[in-house]
Amino acid sequence: MKALRQTRDALLQQEDINFLLTNRVPRIALTRFMGWFSKIRNPLVRELSIGTWRLFTELDLSEAKKTRFASMHDCFTRELKDGARPVDEDPAVMSSPCDAIVGACGPVAGIEVFQAKGFPYSAAELFGDAKAVEPFRDGTFVTLRLTSSMYHRFHAPHDCTVHEVRYLSGDTWNVNPIALKRVERLFCRNERAVLRTRLASGQPIAIVPVAAILVASMRLHCLDVLLHLRYRGPERMAVNASYRKGQEMGWFEHGSTIIVFAPKGFSLAEGIETGSRVRMGQALMRLPQPGA
């Protein structure tokens, strides 16, 4: 087992091989196949699938609420034991909506942000709406990358109300750092949803879940439809869904990325920088000081 892991790590560290294996493949076809395959409720398929998954990742199920799963998909979308993710209750703090590795983060330059060093993209293109991005001009953003073995549900970063969801279908490029350094405007190409949200204190927040290869499907509790590559419903959906800080908002079918946008005056919390690991509920940003 140790030798297999060492061979796996050596291969995946070769950037050209990693990029070819995870991107130069029929991405959408593989994603649709995985969506079907992962839901097979057969004990043998389940055990072989989860066993293979463990071989290639650092999958830890010790915090899972359930000890047995009906399928690989059931394991992907697992809930955690109560209390496994304490939420920072400071009202001056916006908490992380998910477990993640922090990617590009920091100030929004006008409406321009970065997916990786030297790879800028327009937040207006990401949102699919130039007007909707204006509240975040010169604001702050954080990119949160979920790996396949992480907890895949995401939660409200503060007391808030979601008032619109915009679904933008697209490709399913891998969103790992190797792809982010090679594919321009990658987040703007992939399937994504834009959750336009307002905090209880009045400030607008945008939460943008971005899908990726093998994971082009999102479930949002504020909608009664599953957002996926075959979805053909309305692009814009008006909603009125209120959440308490830390309350579950939805989940990915596997792992991917969430980009959080806040307006001018917000700042990154201590320790939030590219490459750092964050858990759901941990401080992500600080709200503007009263009178600032």
N, C-alpha and C positions, 0 to 999 in steps of 0.2 A: 504493500500500500504506500509506504513512504517513497519507494522508488518511482511509483507511478505519479505521485504528487510532484516529485522533483522534475520528472520529465514534462509533466503538464506545465509547471511554472516556467521551465526553460523555454518551451514553445511559445507560451503566451507572452513572454517578455520580448520575443522577437516581433517588433512592431509590424513589419511587412506581413508576416505570417498571421498575426492576430487580425490585422485589417482585412486580409483576404478571407480568412475563415469566418469572420463575423459580418462582413459587408458585401464582398463580391460573390454573393450567393443570391438565389431568388428570394429576397427578403419577405415580400408580401405573401408569397405562397407558403414559405416556411412558417410565417406567423399564423396564418390561417390553419395550417396543419397542427401547429402546437396548441392552438385554441381548442381544437377538437380532441387531440390526443390526451392533453392534460386532464380532461374531464372523464376519461374512461374509468369506470368504477369496477375494476377487476383487481383482486388482491395481488396477483403476480405482476401485472403491469405497474400497479402502484409501488410495490416494493422495489422492482427493478429501476423504476424511474427515480424514486427518491434516493436509492442507493447510488445511482449514477450522478445525480445532482450533488450528493455529499462528496463524491470523488473530486468534482471540479470546483467546489466552493467550500466556504467555511460555514456551512449550514448548522445553526444551533437552535434546537427545538425545545430547550429546557424551559424557556419562558412561555411556551405556547399553552393556551388554555386547555386544548385537547391533547391527548397523548396518542391517539390513533386518528388517521385521516382516511376519508373515503376515496380520495384520488390525489394525484399530484397537484391539481388545481386547488383542492381543499387545503393542501399544505401551503401553497403559494399565498393564499388569501387568509391565512390563519389569524385568529385573534390572540391576544396576549392575556396572561393572567391579570386579574385585577391588581392594580398597584405597581405593575411592572414598569410603567413610565410615569413617574411623578411629574406634574405640570407646574411650572413656575407661576405662582399665584400673584406675583407683583403686577399691579395694573399698569405700571410704566413699562412693562416688558411684553414684547410679542414673542411667543414661543415658536419653536420649530414645529411645523406640521407633521414631520415624519422623521424616521431614522434615516441618516444620509451621510455621505461624504460631501463636504462643501467644495463646490467648483468655483468658477469665477464669481466674484462678489465685489460690492463696493458702490461707488457713486455711479449714477446714470449720467452720461455726458450728453445733455440735451435729451434726445430719445435714443441714444446709441449705447449699447452694452456689449459685453464680450462673452463669447462661449469659451475661448481660450486665448492665450497671448497672441496678438496679431490677427485675430479672427473676430472682427466686430460684426454686429448685425443690428438692424433697426427694430426697436420694440414695437413700432407701428406695424411692421411686417409680421412680427410674432403674434400680435393681437389681431391682425387682419383688419385693423380699424385705426386710422390716424387720430381720430377724435378721442377714442377711448383711452389712448395712451397719454394724452395731455396732462392729466392729474399727476403723472409720475415723471414729468419732465424735470431733470436735475435732481431726481430723488435717489433712492437706494434700492439695490437689488441683491438677491442671493440665489445662487443656483445650487440645488440640493440633488445629488445623484444617489439613487437607491440601487444597490447591487442586488443581484438575483437572490442572494441568501438572506437579505434583510427582511424585516417586518414591512409589509407592503401597504398597510392602511395609512391614511392621512387624516389629520385632525385640524380643528379650527385653531389658528394661532392666537386668537383673542376672542372676546365676546363680539359677535359680528352678525351681519345679515347678508346673505348672498342674494343679489337682485337680478343678476343675469348670468347665463352660461352661454358662451359661444363655442360651438364645436367646429373645428377645422380639420377635415380629413387630409391625409397626406401619406408620406412614405414611412418606412420603418427602419431607418438607419440605426445602427448601434450608437449609443450615446456615451461610450467609454472615452477616456481622455485621448486615446490614440485616434479615434474617429474625429473627435472634436478639433484635433490639430490638422486634419486633412480635408474635411468636408466643410466648405464655407456655408454659413447661414444654416447649419444643420437643424437647429431647433425650429427654424421657420419652414423647413421642408417636411418635418415629421408630423404625424397626427397629434393633435393637441386640443385641449379645452381651455378656455379663458373664463375663470370665475371672477366676475366683478363683484366686489364685496365692500361693505362699509362697516367700520368698527362702531361699537356702541358709542364711542366718543366722537364720532362723526367723520374721521379720516377715511379716505378710500384706500383699499388694498386690492391688489390683483394676485390671484393664485393661478399659476399656469401649469397644470400637469401635462407633460410631454411623453408620448408613447415611444416605443422603440421596437427593434426586432424581437419577435416572439411575444410581444406584450401590447399589441395594438387594441386594447380594450380597457375601458374605465367604467366603474360603477360609482355614480354619485347619488347620495341619499336624497338630494333635493329634486331628482328627476325619476320618472317611472320607466325610463328606457335605458338600455345598455348602450353606451357609446363605443362603436367599433367600426372596422373598415367597411362593413356592409351597411352601416347606418345611412338611411336616405331621408331622414326626417328634417325638420327645420334647422337651419344653422344657428339662429338666435333663439334662445328660450328664456322668456321672462319668468323669474321665480321670486319667491319671498320666503326664504328659509333662514331662520335664526338659529344660531349655535352658541353654546357656551364655550369658553376657552377650554381646549382639550377634547371637546366632543368630536366623535368620529364624523367625517364628511364623506368618506368613500374609500375606494381602494383601486389599485392597479391589479391586473391579472397576473403580473410577474414583477419585474423591477423596472425602474425608469428614472425620470427626472421631474422635479417640481421647481419652478422658478417663482420666487416671491418678489413682488414690487411694492414699494411704499413711497409716499410722496416726500418732497423736500422737508428736511427737519428730522427725519428718522435717522438713526445711526446703527451700525453693526454692534452687537453685544460683544463683550470681552471674550476673546478666544475664537471668534468666528472669522476664519481666514481660509484661503484656498488650501485644501488638503486636510483640514481638521475634520474630525468625526463629531457628529451631533446626534442626539437622541430626541425623539418626539417629546415635546414638553420642555426641553432645555431652552434657555434664553437665546433668541436669534437676533432680535433688533430691540432698540430702545425707542420709545415714543418721544416726541419733542417735549422738552420741559415747558411747563406752563409759563406763558409770557415770552417764550423764546421767539 
